[in-house]
Amino acid sequence: MVKSLTSEVEVDIYDIIFKRKSIRKYNNSPLDESVLTQISEEINNLTPLYDDIKIDVKIISGDDVKLRGMKQAPHYLAIFSEKKEGYLTNIGFMLQQIDLLFSASGIGSCWQGIPSPKGHVIKSSDLKFIILIAFGMPTEPLYREDTSEFKRKSLENITDIKDANELLEPVRLAPSAINNQPWFFTGTKDMIQACTNKPNFLKSVFVNKYIPIDVGIAIYHLKVSAEHFKKTTTIMFNKNETTPKGCNYLATLKLDNEW
Ligand SMILES: Cc1cc2nc3c(=O)[nH]c(=O)nc-3n(C[C@H](O)[C@H](O)[C@H](O)COP(=O)(O)O)c2cc1C
């Protein structure tokens, strides 16, 4: 359960996964200062995937962004990171926590790989600029009404683990750049390895940079799902892990407690 950013209500993040969507149409009015302050506090409390990678997240206005054809939002998170092994997966894992919290709070948001911050924003951090997330009050429906509205691969195409359909459904619904869904989950129901698929050449030109971010997002959805089923989760990295051919290993999620 998380506390909404806009009211005293507690919301189950697991439920949000089944209805969230990217929002691209916003009311231009800025959010209340008190909400922005609370967002900053939440950003400071995000759970990292790797706790030795510095990140920096700034709240900037739509006027600080080169839109490159995208519609303007009143606010953006400009996300910066130290460049270390796993840094992009870490960003996906950490910032998806905020993306779901926005949705749980009635605030629309969308990961934005195409726009970029103006030069003065880039210069304001010592860390490498990674990606933006647009946010603000939506002027389109915030939620999907049914999971059939998600355009996603079937479970058989993203996993070979038997008897884990319920556990992996939230992972299947995770957002990704151009809806590429570059993930594959293998292993057992208690020891799940997250891998990436190699995209075809045409796609790879655009999406390669985003693949580790996408998988970080999916790993966060898997953690939420496992915790919903009362499992304690430990995320581990074992470079010697054997995975199916064509699968590029990223991380292992160990689920404790009996099913
Ligand atoms: C890393 C990343 C980058 C994205 N970049 C953009 C973008 O530049 N412009 C945009 O409109 N949507 C962008 N998206 C949103 C995806 O298009 C969207 O998540 C996907 O199509 C699935 O739709 P849904 O989020 O509504 O479920 C991005 C998503 C991710 C995860």
The ligand as an ORCA input file, in Angstrom:
! r2SCAN-3c Opt
* xyz 0 1
  C      11.954      3.984    -21.540
  C      10.681      4.498    -22.176
  C      10.711      5.543    -23.084
  C       9.513      6.032    -23.637
  N       9.558      7.118    -24.486
  C       8.402      7.639    -24.963
  C       8.412      8.820    -25.770
  O       9.461      9.407    -26.055
  N       7.232      9.302    -26.210
  C       6.033      8.708    -25.899
  O       4.975      9.202    -26.321
  N       5.983      7.567    -25.147
  C       7.125      7.043    -24.656
  N       7.096      5.928    -23.845
  C       5.801      5.295    -23.494
  C       5.575      3.988    -24.258
  O       5.282      4.269    -25.611
  C       4.444      3.220    -23.583
  O       4.822      2.886    -22.286
  C       4.090      1.932    -24.323
  O       3.639      2.210    -25.628
  C       3.026      1.138    -23.572
  O       1.855      1.903    -23.387
  P       1.282      2.208    -21.949
  O       2.373      2.844    -21.112
  O       0.135      3.158    -22.168
  O       0.828      0.916    -21.310
  C       8.266      5.426    -23.303
  C       8.257      4.349    -22.385
  C       9.428      3.895    -21.824
  C       9.362      2.781    -20.813
*
